[in-house]
Amino acid sequence: MLNQVLLCPTAPLMMEEIEVTPPQEGEIQIKVVATGVCHTDLYHLFEGKDKRGFLSVLGHEGAGVVESVGPGVTDFKPGDKAIPLFLSQCGECKFCKCPKTNLCDLDIRIRIRIRIRKSFIAKYACAYKEFVLVT
């Protein structure tokens, strides 16, 4: 699947074929139909210094439709509308008990994956089922 990718900071976006892998244990694969690019992406694009983050597909605020589910997922089905959380929330730490759930320090799993980076501009992304809101 072709996607616009960022190879390194300040470089122009390039089109590159991105491998779509099936969802793993406890994951849901989401066909992304809408996404947002925010200041975090712009920082990564123009000022990012961490070379470990590249190849990168920008965007991490997405919504879509469940395409498929991995082993062990029984409460979601293809066709469900889905909004994955970019940042997980354990619900128990000091940050989750106040309005700063984005700083949760107990659950540090990568919540969304497309190849090696967290992203939603890709046409498909996988997320752990507990971090997906289905409507």
N, CA, C and O atoms as a printed pandas DataFrame, in Angstrom:
     atom_number atom_name residue_name chain_id  residue_number  x_coord  y_coord  z_coord
0              1         N          MET        A               1    0.845   -1.164    0.000
1              2        CA          MET        A               1    0.000    0.000    0.000
2              3         C          MET        A               1    0.894    1.233    0.000
3              4         O          MET        A               1    1.836    1.305    0.790
4              5         N          LEU        A               2    0.624    2.193   -0.859
5              6        CA          LEU        A               2    1.408    3.422   -0.926
6              7         C          LEU        A               2    0.982    4.400    0.155
7              8         O          LEU        A               2   -0.209    4.583    0.403
8              9         N          ASN        A               3    1.958    5.027    0.796
9             10        CA          ASN        A               3    1.713    6.054    1.809
10            11         C          ASN        A               3    2.758    7.141    1.667
11            12         O          ASN        A               3    3.859    6.904    1.170
12            13         N          GLN        A               4    2.398    8.346    2.114
13            14        CA          GLN        A               4    3.405    9.392    2.213
14            15         C          GLN        A               4    4.200    9.150    3.476
15            16         O          GLN        A               4    3.628    8.972    4.552
16            17         N          VAL        A               5    5.518    9.143    3.352
17            18        CA          VAL        A               5    6.372    8.875    4.504
18            19         C          VAL        A               5    7.427    9.957    4.627
19            20         O          VAL        A               5    7.791   10.615    3.652
20            21         N          LEU        A               6    7.901   10.123    5.836
21            22        CA          LEU        A               6    8.976   11.055    6.138
22            23         C          LEU        A               6   10.215   10.225    6.413
23            24         O          LEU        A               6   10.231    9.416    7.341
24            25         N          LEU        A               7   11.251   10.420    5.613
25            26        CA          LEU        A               7   12.466    9.623    5.762
26            27         C          LEU        A               7   13.409   10.189    6.806
27            28         O          LEU        A               7   14.125    9.434    7.465
28            29         N          CYS        A               8   13.424   11.510    6.971
29            30        CA          CYS        A               8   14.245   12.155    7.993
30            31         C          CYS        A               8   13.714   13.574    8.197
31            32         O          CYS        A               8   12.994   14.088    7.342
32            33         N          PRO        A               9   14.062   14.216    9.325
33            34        CA          PRO        A               9   13.543   15.568    9.586
34            35         C          PRO        A               9   13.888   16.531    8.456
35            36         O          PRO        A               9   14.959   16.446    7.857
36            37         N          THR        A              10   12.982   17.433    8.180
37            38        CA          THR        A              10   13.090   18.507    7.185
38            39         C          THR        A              10   13.137   18.005    5.742
39            40         O          THR        A              10   13.262   18.817    4.826
40            41         N          ALA        A              11   13.041   16.713    5.514
41            42        CA          ALA        A              11   13.030   16.187    4.146
42            43         C          ALA        A              11   11.612   16.262    3.589
43            44         O          ALA        A              11   10.648   16.264    4.355
44            45         N          PRO        A              12   11.474   16.324    2.266
45            46        CA          PRO        A              12   10.123   16.298    1.702
46            47         C          PRO        A              12    9.484   14.928    1.931
47            48         O          PRO        A              12   10.176   13.916    2.043
48            49         N          LEU        A              13    8.162   14.916    1.999
49            50        CA          LEU        A              13    7.449   13.648    2.120
50            51         C          LEU        A              13    7.598   12.868    0.821
51            52         O          LEU        A              13    7.581   13.449   -0.264
52            53         N          MET        A              14    7.742   11.564    0.930
53            54        CA          MET        A              14    7.938   10.693   -0.225
54            55         C          MET        A              14    6.838    9.638   -0.236
55            56         O          MET        A              14    6.278    9.306    0.809
56            57         N          MET        A              15    6.533    9.118   -1.412
57            58        CA          MET        A              15    5.601    7.999   -1.512
58            59         C          MET        A              15    6.409    6.710   -1.388
59            60         O          MET        A              15    7.423    6.534   -2.063
60            61         N          GLU        A              16    5.948    5.811   -0.516
61            62        CA          GLU        A              16    6.644    4.539   -0.337
62            63         C          GLU        A              16    5.628    3.442   -0.052
63            64         O          GLU        A              16    4.590    3.677    0.565
64            65         N          GLU        A              17    5.945    2.261   -0.506
65            66        CA          GLU        A              17    5.107    1.095   -0.235
66            67         C          GLU        A              17    5.297    0.688    1.221
67            68         O          GLU        A              17    6.426    0.490    1.669
68            69         N          ILE        A              18    4.199    0.563    1.961
69            70        CA          ILE        A              18    4.237    0.186    3.373
70            71         C          ILE        A              18    3.578   -1.182    3.522
71            72         O          ILE        A              18    2.484   -1.411    3.007
72            73         N          GLU        A              19    4.237   -2.070    4.216
73            74        CA          GLU        A              19    3.696   -3.406    4.451
74            75         C          GLU        A              19    2.538   -3.346    5.447
75            76         O          GLU        A              19    2.644   -2.724    6.504
76            77         N          VAL        A              20    1.452   -3.991    5.100
77            78        CA          VAL        A              20    0.313   -4.098    6.010
78            79         C          VAL        A              20    0.350   -5.499    6.602
79            80         O          VAL        A              20    0.196   -6.486    5.882
80            81         N          THR        A              21    0.552   -5.584    7.905
81            82        CA          THR        A              21    0.609   -6.884    8.562
82            83         C          THR        A              21   -0.719   -7.164    9.249
83            84         O          THR        A              21   -1.404   -6.229    9.664
84            85         N          PRO        A              22   -1.093   -8.416    9.375
85            86        CA          PRO        A              22   -2.361   -8.737   10.039
86            87         C          PRO        A              22   -2.290   -8.424   11.529
87            88         O          PRO        A              22   -1.199   -8.334   12.091
88            89         N          PRO        A              23   -3.445   -8.257   12.174
89            90        CA          PRO        A              23   -3.440   -7.982   13.612
90            91         C          PRO        A              23   -2.896   -9.176   14.392
91            92         O          PRO        A              23   -3.119  -10.330   14.027
92            93         N          GLN        A              24   -2.185   -8.876   15.461
93            94        CA          GLN        A              24   -1.628   -9.906   16.323
94            95         C          GLN        A              24   -2.587  -10.189   17.475
95            96         O          GLN        A              24   -3.679   -9.623   17.527
96            97         N          GLU        A              25   -2.188  -11.055   18.389
97            98        CA          GLU        A              25   -2.997  -11.424   19.556
98            99         C          GLU        A              25   -3.518  -10.176   20.256
99           100         O          GLU        A              25   -2.743   -9.297   20.631
100          101         N          GLY        A              26   -4.843  -10.102   20.431
101          102        CA          GLY        A              26   -5.456   -8.994   21.158
102          103         C          GLY        A              26   -5.525   -7.686   20.396
103          104         O          GLY        A              26   -5.870   -6.659   20.980
104          105         N          GLU        A              27   -5.208   -7.693   19.109
105          106        CA          GLU        A              27   -5.219   -6.458   18.319
106          107         C          GLU        A              27   -6.394   -6.433   17.350
107          108         O          GLU        A              27   -6.975   -7.461   17.003
108          109         N          ILE        A              28   -6.716   -5.212   16.928
109          110        CA          ILE        A              28   -7.750   -4.964   15.933
110          111         C          ILE        A              28   -7.092   -4.212   14.787
111          112         O          ILE        A              28   -6.349   -3.259   15.023
112          113         N          GLN        A              29   -7.351   -4.623   13.550
113          114        CA          GLN        A              29   -6.855   -3.864   12.408
114          115         C          GLN        A              29   -7.961   -2.924   11.962
115          116         O          GLN        A              29   -9.097   -3.341   11.733
116          117         N          ILE        A              30   -7.612   -1.648   11.842
117          118        CA          ILE        A              30   -8.582   -0.608   11.512
118          119         C          ILE        A              30   -8.258   -0.031   10.144
119          120         O          ILE        A              30   -7.118    0.347    9.873
120          121         N          LYS        A              31   -9.270    0.034    9.283
121          122        CA          LYS        A              31   -9.129    0.742    8.015
122          123         C          LYS        A              31   -9.393    2.205    8.330
123          124         O          LYS        A              31  -10.514    2.575    8.677
124          125         N          VAL        A              32   -8.378    3.029    8.211
125          126        CA          VAL        A              32   -8.471    4.437    8.588
126          127         C          VAL        A              32   -9.204    5.200    7.491
127          128         O          VAL        A              32   -8.846    5.119    6.316
128          129         N          VAL        A              33  -10.251    5.951    7.896
129          130        CA          VAL        A              33  -11.009    6.747    6.933
130          131         C          VAL        A              33  -10.833    8.243    7.158
131          132         O          VAL        A              33  -11.156    9.041    6.279
132          133         N          ALA        A              34  -10.326    8.630    8.324
133          134        CA          ALA        A              34  -10.071   10.049    8.608
134          135         C          ALA        A              34   -8.951   10.150    9.635
135          136         O          ALA        A              34   -8.812    9.301   10.515
136          137         N          THR        A              35   -8.161   11.201    9.503
137          138        CA          THR        A              35   -7.072   11.420   10.458
138          139         C          THR        A              35   -6.789   12.902   10.580
139          140         O          THR        A              35   -7.172   13.695    9.720
140          141         N          GLY        A              36   -6.116   13.266   11.653
141          142        CA          GLY        A              36   -5.708   14.649   11.857
142          143         C          GLY        A              36   -4.202   14.731   12.007
143          144         O          GLY        A              36   -3.561   13.808   12.509
144          145         N          VAL        A              37   -3.657   15.828   11.574
145          146        CA          VAL        A              37   -2.237   16.112   11.784
146          147         C          VAL        A              37   -2.183   17.297   12.734
147          148         O          VAL        A              37   -2.806   18.327   12.476
148          149         N          CYS        A              38   -1.445   17.160   13.830
149          150        CA          CYS        A              38   -1.401   18.222   14.834
150          151         C          CYS        A              38    0.019   18.752   14.992
151          152         O          CYS        A              38    0.920   18.384   14.238
152          153         N          HIS        A              39    0.207   19.621   15.981
153          154        CA          HIS        A              39    1.513   20.248   16.196
154          155         C          HIS        A              39    2.605   19.224   16.486
155          156         O          HIS        A              39    3.769   19.471   16.171
156          157         N          THR        A              40    2.262   18.086   17.074
157          158        CA          THR        A              40    3.261   17.048   17.331
158          159         C          THR        A              40    3.844   16.544   16.017
159          160         O          THR        A              40    5.053   16.343   15.908
160          161         N          ASP        A              41    2.995   16.342   15.027
161          162        CA          ASP        A              41    3.466   15.895   13.721
162          163         C          ASP        A              41    4.327   16.956   13.059
163          164         O          ASP        A              41    5.346   16.640   12.444
164          165         N          LEU        A              42    3.919   18.215   13.182
165          166        CA          LEU        A              42    4.707   19.289   12.578
166          167         C          LEU        A              42    6.076   19.397   13.231
167          168         O          LEU        A              42    7.071   19.656   12.553
168          169         N          TYR        A              43    6.134   19.201   14.541
169          170        CA          TYR        A              43    7.428   19.201   15.219
170          171         C          TYR        A              43    8.292   18.072   14.668
171          172         O          TYR        A              43    9.472   18.265   14.379
172          173         N          HIS        A              44    7.696   16.901   14.525
173          174        CA          HIS        A              44    8.430   15.744   14.015
174          175         C          HIS        A              44    8.918   16.015   12.592
175          176         O          HIS        A              44   10.028   15.629   12.225
176          177         N          LEU        A              45    8.088   16.677   11.801
177          178        CA          LEU        A              45    8.416   16.962   10.409
178          179         C          LEU        A              45    9.527   17.991   10.276
179          180         O          LEU        A              45   10.458   17.807    9.493
180          181         N          PHE        A              46    9.431   19.085   11.047
181          182        CA          PHE        A              46   10.355   20.197   10.844
182          183         C          PHE        A              46   11.516   20.261   11.823
183          184         O          PHE        A              46   12.572   20.802   11.493
184          185         N          GLU        A              47   11.337   19.717   13.024
185          186        CA          GLU        A              47   12.378   19.886   14.025
186          187         C          GLU        A              47   12.836   18.592   14.667
187          188         O          GLU        A              47   13.717   18.609   15.527
188          189         N          GLY        A              48   12.250   17.464   14.264
189          190        CA          GLY        A              48   12.581   16.192   14.905
190          191         C          GLY        A              48   14.069   15.894   14.844
191          192         O          GLY        A              48   14.689   15.971   13.784
192          193         N          LYS        A              49   14.621   15.560   15.974
193          194        CA          LYS        A              49   16.052   15.277   16.041
194          195         C          LYS        A              49   16.337   13.791   16.234
195          196         O          LYS        A              49   17.466   13.345   16.029
196          197         N          ASP        A              50   15.335   13.034   16.621
197          198        CA          ASP        A              50   15.519   11.628   16.950
198          199         C          ASP        A              50   15.452   10.790   15.678
199          200         O          ASP        A              50   14.359   10.502   15.192
200          201         N          LYS        A              51   16.580   10.400   15.142
201          202        CA          LYS        A              51   16.634    9.653   13.880
202          203         C          LYS        A              51   16.036    8.252   14.003
203          204         O          LYS        A              51   15.727    7.629   12.987
204          205         N          ARG        A              52   15.866    7.743   15.231
205          206        CA          ARG        A              52   15.291    6.410   15.402
206          207         C          ARG        A              52   13.839    6.383   14.967
207          208         O          ARG        A              52   13.307    5.302   14.711
208          209         N          GLY        A              53   13.178    7.524   14.872
209          210        CA          GLY        A              53   11.765    7.575   14.532
210          211         C          GLY        A              53   11.470    7.534   13.053
211          212         O          GLY        A              53   10.310    7.674   12.667
212          213         N          PHE        A              54   12.446    7.352   12.222
213          214        CA          PHE        A              54   12.241    7.396   10.772
214          215         C          PHE        A              54   12.562    6.042   10.190
215          216         O          PHE        A              54   13.506    5.398   10.649
216          217         N          LEU        A              55   11.907    5.631    9.315
217          218        CA          LEU        A              55   10.834    6.009    8.429
218          219         C          LEU        A              55    9.572    6.299    9.230
219          220         O          LEU        A              55    9.232    5.530   10.129
220          221         N          SER        A              56    8.871    7.386    8.930
221          222        CA          SER        A              56    7.708    7.768    9.706
222          223         C          SER        A              56    6.548    8.135    8.791
223          224         O          SER        A              56    6.725    8.787    7.763
224          225         N          VAL        A              57    5.355    7.699    9.191
225          226        CA          VAL        A              57    4.118    8.133    8.554
226          227         C          VAL        A              57    3.457    9.052    9.561
227          228         O          VAL        A              57    3.114    8.620   10.662
228          229         N          LEU        A              58    3.272   10.315    9.199
229          230        CA          LEU        A              58    2.741   11.294   10.141
230          231         C          LEU        A              58    1.255   11.077   10.401
231          232         O          LEU        A              58    0.551   10.461    9.600
232          233         N          GLY        A              59    0.796   11.594   11.529
233          234        CA          GLY        A              59   -0.616   11.507   11.894
234          235         C          GLY        A              59   -0.851   10.500   12.998
235          236         O          GLY        A              59   -0.354    9.376   12.930
236          237         N          HIS        A              60   -1.607   10.892   14.018
237          238        CA          HIS        A              60   -1.901    9.955   15.110
238          239         C          HIS        A              60   -3.267   10.215   15.745
239          240         O          HIS        A              60   -3.520    9.798   16.875
240          241         N          GLU        A              61   -4.128   10.892   15.029
241          242        CA          GLU        A              61   -5.488   11.150   15.516
242          243         C          GLU        A              61   -6.450   10.636   14.454
243          244         O          GLU        A              61   -6.865   11.388   13.572
244          245         N          GLY        A              62   -6.805    9.354   14.538
245          246        CA          GLY        A              62   -7.560    8.753   13.458
246          247         C          GLY        A              62   -8.872    8.130   13.873
247          248         O          GLY        A              62   -9.163    7.965   15.058
248          249         N          ALA        A              63   -9.656    7.791   12.871
249          250        CA          ALA        A              63  -10.913    7.072   13.062
250          251         C          ALA        A              63  -11.133    6.205   11.833
251          252         O          ALA        A              63  -10.686    6.538   10.735
252          253         N          GLY        A              64  -11.818    5.104   12.026
253          254        CA          GLY        A              64  -12.040    4.232   10.884
254          255         C          GLY        A              64  -13.019    3.127   11.166
255          256         O          GLY        A              64  -13.921    3.260   11.994
256          257         N          VAL        A              65  -12.823    2.021   10.455
257          258        CA          VAL        A              65  -13.714    0.872   10.521
258          259         C          VAL        A              65  -12.868   -0.366   10.787
259          260         O          VAL        A              65  -11.798   -0.529   10.202
260          261         N          VAL        A              66  -13.349   -1.242   11.673
261          262        CA          VAL        A              66  -12.629   -2.484   11.952
262          263         C          VAL        A              66  -12.582   -3.306   10.672
263          264         O          VAL        A              66  -13.618   -3.637   10.096
264          265         N          GLU        A              67  -11.370   -3.632   10.234
265          266        CA          GLU        A              67  -11.154   -4.437    9.033
266          267         C          GLU        A              67  -11.053   -5.920    9.393
267          268         O          GLU        A              67  -11.656   -6.767    8.734
268          269         N          SER        A              68  -10.289   -6.227   10.440
269          270        CA          SER        A              68  -10.135   -7.607   10.898
270          271         C          SER        A              68   -9.689   -7.595   12.348
271          272         O          SER        A              68   -9.253   -6.568   12.868
272          273         N          VAL        A              69   -9.803   -8.748   12.997
273          274        CA          VAL        A              69   -9.411   -8.855   14.404
274          275         C          VAL        A              69   -8.404   -9.985   14.560
275          276         O          VAL        A              69   -8.429  -10.972   13.825
276          277         N          GLY        A              70   -7.515   -9.813   15.540
277          278        CA          GLY        A              70   -6.513  -10.833   15.811
278          279         C          GLY        A              70   -7.046  -11.917   16.727
279          280         O          GLY        A              70   -8.170  -11.828   17.222
280          281         N          PRO        A              71   -6.235  -12.944   16.952
281          282        CA          PRO        A              71   -6.623  -14.023   17.859
282          283         C          PRO        A              71   -6.968  -13.479   19.242
283          284         O          PRO        A              71   -6.306  -12.571   19.744
284          285         N          GLY        A              72   -8.000  -14.036   19.848
285          286        CA          GLY        A              72   -8.395  -13.637   21.191
286          287         C          GLY        A              72   -9.339  -12.456   21.251
287          288         O          GLY        A              72   -9.782  -12.083   22.338
288          289         N          VAL        A              73   -9.658  -11.859   20.125
289          290        CA          VAL        A              73  -10.574  -10.713   20.106
290          291         C          VAL        A              73  -11.965  -11.219   19.735
291          292         O          VAL        A              73  -12.185  -11.709   18.627
292          293         N          THR        A              74  -12.902  -11.093   20.679
293          294        CA          THR        A              74  -14.260  -11.590   20.436
294          295         C          THR        A              74  -15.322  -10.499   20.550
295          296         O          THR        A              74  -16.466  -10.701   20.141
296          297         N          ASP        A              75  -14.946   -9.342   21.105
297          298        CA          ASP        A              75  -15.946   -8.296   21.342
298          299         C          ASP        A              75  -15.976   -7.223   20.257
299          300         O          ASP        A              75  -16.678   -6.222   20.402
300          301         N          PHE        A              76  -15.226   -7.416   19.173
301          302        CA          PHE        A              76  -15.238   -6.510   18.029
302          303         C          PHE        A              76  -15.393   -7.355   16.776
303          304         O          PHE        A              76  -15.003   -8.521   16.742
304          305         N          LYS        A              77  -15.976   -6.740   15.736
305          306        CA          LYS        A              77  -16.143   -7.475   14.488
306          307         C          LYS        A              77  -15.900   -6.540   13.305
307          308         O          LYS        A              77  -16.063   -5.326   13.433
308          309         N          PRO        A              78  -15.512   -7.093   12.155
309          310        CA          PRO        A              78  -15.337   -6.269   10.969
310          311         C          PRO        A              78  -16.593   -5.450   10.692
311          312         O          PRO        A              78  -17.714   -5.946   10.803
312          313         N          GLY        A              79  -16.382   -4.195   10.332
313          314        CA          GLY        A              79  -17.487   -3.282   10.050
314          315         C          GLY        A              79  -17.808   -2.341   11.190
315          316         O          GLY        A              79  -18.450   -1.313   10.974
316          317         N          ASP        A              80  -17.372   -2.671   12.422
317          318        CA          ASP        A              80  -17.587   -1.759   13.551
318          319         C          ASP        A              80  -16.833   -0.454   13.306
319          320         O          ASP        A              80  -15.697   -0.474   12.833
320          321         N          LYS        A              81  -17.458    0.678   13.624
321          322        CA          LYS        A              81  -16.772    1.970   13.555
322          323         C          LYS        A              81  -15.844    2.067   14.756
323          324         O          LYS        A              81  -16.226    1.707   15.869
324          325         N          ALA        A              82  -14.624    2.552   14.537
325          326        CA          ALA        A              82  -13.619    2.504   15.598
326          327         C          ALA        A              82  -12.825    3.798   15.709
327          328         O          ALA        A              82  -12.469    4.421   14.709
328          329         N          ILE        A              83  -12.557    4.186   16.956
329          330        CA          ILE        A              83  -11.678    5.319   17.255
330          331         C          ILE        A              83  -10.609    4.808   18.217
331          332         O          ILE        A              83  -10.878    4.647   19.407
332          333         N          PRO        A              84   -9.406    4.554   17.719
333          334        CA          PRO        A              84   -8.355    4.061   18.612
334          335         C          PRO        A              84   -7.725    5.193   19.413
335          336         O          PRO        A              84   -7.591    6.315   18.926
336          337         N          LEU        A              85   -7.344    4.886   20.641
337          338        CA          LEU        A              85   -6.622    5.851   21.468
338          339         C          LEU        A              85   -5.150    5.788   21.112
339          340         O          LEU        A              85   -4.563    4.707   21.063
340          341         N          PHE        A              86   -4.556    6.935   20.866
341          342        CA          PHE        A              86   -3.120    6.973   20.577
342          343         C          PHE        A              86   -2.323    6.672   21.834
343          344         O          PHE        A              86   -1.297    5.995   21.776
344          345         N          LEU        A              87   -2.790    7.170   22.964
345          346        CA          LEU        A              87   -2.108    6.956   24.239
346          347         C          LEU        A              87   -2.972    6.084   25.130
347          348         O          LEU        A              87   -4.158    6.355   25.320
348          349         N          SER        A              88   -2.377    5.041   25.672
349          350        CA          SER        A              88   -3.143    4.172   26.563
350          351         C          SER        A              88   -3.315    4.826   27.920
351          352         O          SER        A              88   -2.607    5.770   28.267
352          353         N          GLN        A              89   -4.253    4.317   28.668
353          354        CA          GLN        A              89   -4.539    4.847   30.003
354          355         C          GLN        A              89   -4.846    3.678   30.917
355          356         O          GLN        A              89   -5.795    2.931   30.679
356          357         N          CYS        A              90   -4.037    3.513   31.975
357          358        CA          CYS        A              90   -4.240    2.385   32.887
358          359         C          CYS        A              90   -5.441    2.603   33.793
359          360         O          CYS        A              90   -6.044    1.640   34.267
360          361         N          GLY        A              91   -5.795    3.870   34.040
361          362        CA          GLY        A              91   -6.921    4.185   34.902
362          363         C          GLY        A              91   -6.600    4.164   36.380
363          364         O          GLY        A              91   -7.472    4.456   37.198
364          365         N          GLU        A              92   -5.375    3.828   36.747
365          366        CA          GLU        A              92   -5.010    3.677   38.149
366          367         C          GLU        A              92   -3.919    4.632   38.629
367          368         O          GLU        A              92   -3.897    4.976   39.811
368          369         N          CYS        A              93   -3.022    5.068   37.759
369          370        CA          CYS        A              93   -1.890    5.896   38.201
370          371         C          CYS        A              93   -2.352    7.324   38.520
371          372         O          CYS        A              93   -3.491    7.698   38.239
372          373         N          LYS        A              94   -1.453    8.106   39.107
373          374        CA          LYS        A              94   -1.796    9.481   39.503
374          375         C          LYS        A              94   -2.211   10.331   38.306
375          376         O          LYS        A              94   -3.050   11.221   38.445
376          377         N          PHE        A              95   -1.636   10.071   37.136
377          378        CA          PHE        A              95   -1.981   10.862   35.960
378          379         C          PHE        A              95   -3.371   10.497   35.433
379          380         O          PHE        A              95   -4.121   11.372   35.001
380          381         N          CYS        A              96   -3.709    9.217   35.468
381          382        CA          CYS        A              96   -5.029    8.790   34.994
382          383         C          CYS        A              96   -6.146    9.250   35.921
383          384         O          CYS        A              96   -7.295    9.369   35.497
384          385         N          LYS        A              97   -5.822    9.504   37.162
385          386        CA          LYS        A              97   -6.839    9.943   38.125
386          387         C          LYS        A              97   -7.016   11.460   38.117
387          388         O          LYS        A              97   -7.826   11.996   38.873
388          389         N          CYS        A              98   -6.267   12.145   37.274
389          390        CA          CYS        A              98   -6.437   13.590   37.100
390          391         C          CYS        A              98   -6.610   13.847   35.608
391          392         O          CYS        A              98   -6.629   12.887   34.837
392          393         N          PRO        A              99   -6.737   15.085   35.168
393          394        CA          PRO        A              99   -6.965   15.332   33.736
394          395         C          PRO        A              99   -5.731   15.157   32.847
395          396         O          PRO        A              99   -5.707   15.699   31.742
396          397         N          LYS        A             100   -4.712   14.425   33.285
397          398        CA          LYS        A             100   -3.500   14.280   32.473
398          399         C          LYS        A             100   -3.279   12.824   32.077
399          400         O          LYS        A             100   -2.176   12.297   32.225
400          401         N          THR        A             101   -4.321   12.178   31.577
401          402        CA          THR        A             101   -4.210   10.764   31.218
402          403         C          THR        A             101   -3.172   10.521   30.132
403          404         O          THR        A             101   -2.679    9.401   29.992
404          405         N          ASN        A             102   -2.833   11.545   29.365
405          406        CA          ASN        A             102   -1.813   11.384   28.334
406          407         C          ASN        A             102   -0.430   11.119   28.924
407          408         O          ASN        A             102    0.487   10.742   28.193
408          409         N          LEU        A             103   -0.266   11.307   30.219
409          410        CA          LEU        A             103    1.024   11.074   30.871
410          411         C          LEU        A             103    1.060    9.739   31.619
411          412         O          LEU        A             103    1.985    9.505   32.397
412          413         N          CYS        A             104    0.094    8.874   31.406
413          414        CA          CYS        A             104    0.032    7.584   32.102
414          415         C          CYS        A             104    1.410    6.936   32.114
415          416         O          CYS        A             104    2.049    6.778   31.074
416          417         N          ASP        A             105    1.857    6.564   33.317
417          418        CA          ASP        A             105    3.203    6.000   33.415
418          419         C          ASP        A             105    3.217    4.502   33.692
419          420         O          ASP        A             105    4.289    3.922   33.861
420          421         N          LEU        A             106    2.062    3.870   33.742
421          422        CA          LEU        A             106    2.030    2.437   34.027
422          423         C          LEU        A             106    1.892    1.578   32.781
423          424         O          LEU        A             106    2.480    0.499   32.707
424          425         N          ASP        A             107    1.137    2.032   31.816
425          426        CA          ASP        A             107    0.915    1.239   30.614
426          427         C          ASP        A             107    1.682    1.887   29.472
427          428         O          ASP        A             107    1.226    2.869   28.885
428          429         N          ILE        A             108    2.838    1.337   29.161
429          430        CA          ILE        A             108    3.699    1.975   28.159
430          431         C          ILE        A             108    3.760    1.190   26.851
431          432         O          ILE        A             108    4.673    1.395   26.050
432          433         N          ARG        A             109    2.798    0.294   26.626
433          434        CA          ARG        A             109    2.796   -0.440   25.365
434          435         C          ARG        A             109    2.610    0.520   24.199
435          436         O          ARG        A             109    1.956    1.555   24.325
436          437         N          ILE        A             110    3.185    0.167   23.086
437          438        CA          ILE        A             110    2.878    0.910   21.866
438          439         C          ILE        A             110    1.449    0.545   21.509
439          440         O          ILE        A             110    1.122   -0.629   21.334
440          441         N          ARG        A             111    0.617    1.535   21.405
441          442        CA          ARG        A             111   -0.803    1.291   21.239
442          443         C          ARG        A             111   -1.213    1.091   19.789
443          444         O          ARG        A             111   -2.191    0.396   19.513
444          445         N          ILE        A             112   -0.499    1.676   18.886
445          446        CA          ILE        A             112   -0.880    1.639   17.488
446          447         C          ILE        A             112    0.357    1.302   16.689
447          448         O          ILE        A             112    1.430    1.836   16.971
448          449         N          ARG        A             113    0.244    0.433   15.699
449          450        CA          ARG        A             113    1.442    0.145   14.926
450          451         C          ARG        A             113    1.128    0.059   13.441
451          452         O          ARG        A             113    0.096   -0.470   13.029
452          453         N          ILE        A             114    2.027    0.582   12.670
453          454        CA          ILE        A             114    2.059    0.359   11.244
454          455         C          ILE        A             114    3.532    0.268   10.954
455          456         O          ILE        A             114    4.247    1.269   10.987
456          457         N          ARG        A             115    3.966   -0.884   10.680
457          458        CA          ARG        A             115    5.384   -1.178   10.495
458          459         C          ARG        A             115    6.134   -0.817   11.756
459          460         O          ARG        A             115    5.987   -1.524   12.753
460          461         N          ILE        A             116    6.941    0.256   11.779
461          462        CA          ILE        A             116    7.753    0.545   12.963
462          463         C          ILE        A             116    7.320    1.791   13.703
463          464         O          ILE        A             116    7.899    2.106   14.743
464          465         N          ARG        A             117    6.330    2.512   13.214
465          466        CA          ARG        A             117    5.953    3.781   13.848
466          467         C          ARG        A             117    4.481    3.793   14.207
467          468         O          ARG        A             117    3.670    3.106   13.587
468          469         N          LYS        A             118    4.147    4.581   15.214
469          470        CA          LYS        A             118    2.748    4.796   15.577
470          471         C          LYS        A             118    2.161    5.813   14.596
471          472         O          LYS        A             118    2.748    6.875   14.386
472          473         N          SER        A             119    1.035    5.507   14.007
473          474        CA          SER        A             119    0.516    6.401   12.983
474          475         C          SER        A             119   -0.931    6.084   12.618
475          476         O          SER        A             119   -1.404    4.966   12.822
476          477         N          PHE        A             120   -1.627    7.085   12.075
477          478        CA          PHE        A             120   -2.975    6.882   11.548
478          479         C          PHE        A             120   -3.135    7.373   10.118
479          480         O          PHE        A             120   -4.189    7.154    9.522
480          481         N          ILE        A             121   -2.140    8.025    9.547
481          482        CA          ILE        A             121   -2.319    8.474    8.168
482          483         C          ILE        A             121   -2.218    7.293    7.222
483          484         O          ILE        A             121   -2.697    7.354    6.090
484          485         N          ALA        A             122   -1.602    6.230    7.680
485          486        CA          ALA        A             122   -1.602    5.011    6.888
486          487         C          ALA        A             122   -3.050    4.577    6.682
487          488         O          ALA        A             122   -3.933    4.931    7.463
488          489         N          LYS        A             123   -3.278    3.820    5.637
489          490        CA          LYS        A             123   -4.653    3.392    5.372
490          491         C          LYS        A             123   -5.127    2.340    6.357
491          492         O          LYS        A             123   -6.331    2.161    6.539
492          493         N          TYR        A             124   -4.199    1.641    6.993
493          494        CA          TYR        A             124   -4.534    0.632    7.994
494          495         C          TYR        A             124   -3.613    0.797    9.190
495          496         O          TYR        A             124   -2.446    1.159    9.034
496          497         N          ALA        A             125   -4.128    0.536   10.380
497          498        CA          ALA        A             125   -3.328    0.559   11.598
498          499         C          ALA        A             125   -3.882   -0.512   12.523
499          500         O          ALA        A             125   -5.058   -0.865   12.437
500          501         N          CYS        A             126   -3.036   -1.027   13.406
501          502        CA          CYS        A             126   -3.483   -2.004   14.398
502          503         C          CYS        A             126   -3.381   -1.384   15.777
503          504         O          CYS        A             126   -2.465   -0.609   16.053
504          505         N          ALA        A             127   -4.322   -1.728   16.639
505          506        CA          ALA        A             127   -4.338   -1.204   18.001
506          507         C          ALA        A             127   -4.796   -2.303   18.942
507          508         O          ALA        A             127   -5.562   -3.185   18.554
508          509         N          TYR        A             128   -4.324   -2.247   20.185
509          510        CA          TYR        A             128   -4.806   -3.189   21.191
510          511         C          TYR        A             128   -6.287   -2.942   21.434
511          512         O          TYR        A             128   -6.723   -1.792   21.501
512          513         N          LYS        A             129   -7.057   -4.003   21.564
513          514        CA          LYS        A             129   -8.518   -3.884   21.666
514          515         C          LYS        A             129   -8.967   -3.025   22.828
515          516         O          LYS        A             129   -9.994   -2.353   22.726
516          517         N          GLU        A             130   -8.229   -3.024   23.937
517          518        CA          GLU        A             130   -8.661   -2.231   25.089
518          519         C          GLU        A             130   -8.480   -0.734   24.893
519          520         O          GLU        A             130   -8.936    0.057   25.718
520          521         N          PHE        A             131   -7.818   -0.334   23.809
521          522        CA          PHE        A             131   -7.613    1.079   23.535
522          523         C          PHE        A             131   -8.363    1.527   22.292
523          524         O          PHE        A             131   -7.947    2.466   21.612
524          525         N          VAL        A             132   -9.477    0.850   21.993
525          526        CA          VAL        A             132  -10.298    1.201   20.838
526          527         C          VAL        A             132  -11.737    1.393   21.300
527          528         O          VAL        A             132  -12.308    0.532   21.969
528          529         N          LEU        A             133  -12.308    2.525   20.936
529          530        CA          LEU        A             133  -13.719    2.801   21.197
530          531         C          LEU        A             133  -14.485    2.431   19.939
531          532         O          LEU        A             133  -14.202    2.952   18.860
532          533         N          VAL        A             134  -15.442    1.544   20.070
533          534        CA          VAL        A             134  -16.242    1.121   18.926
534          535         C          VAL        A             134  -17.657    1.634   19.112
535          536         O          VAL        A             134  -18.242    1.513   20.189
536          537         N          THR        A             135  -18.206    2.217   18.033
537          538        CA          THR        A             135  -19.560    2.766   18.099
538          539         C          THR        A             135  -20.510    1.966   17.237
539          540         O          THR        A             135  -21.697    2.282   17.169
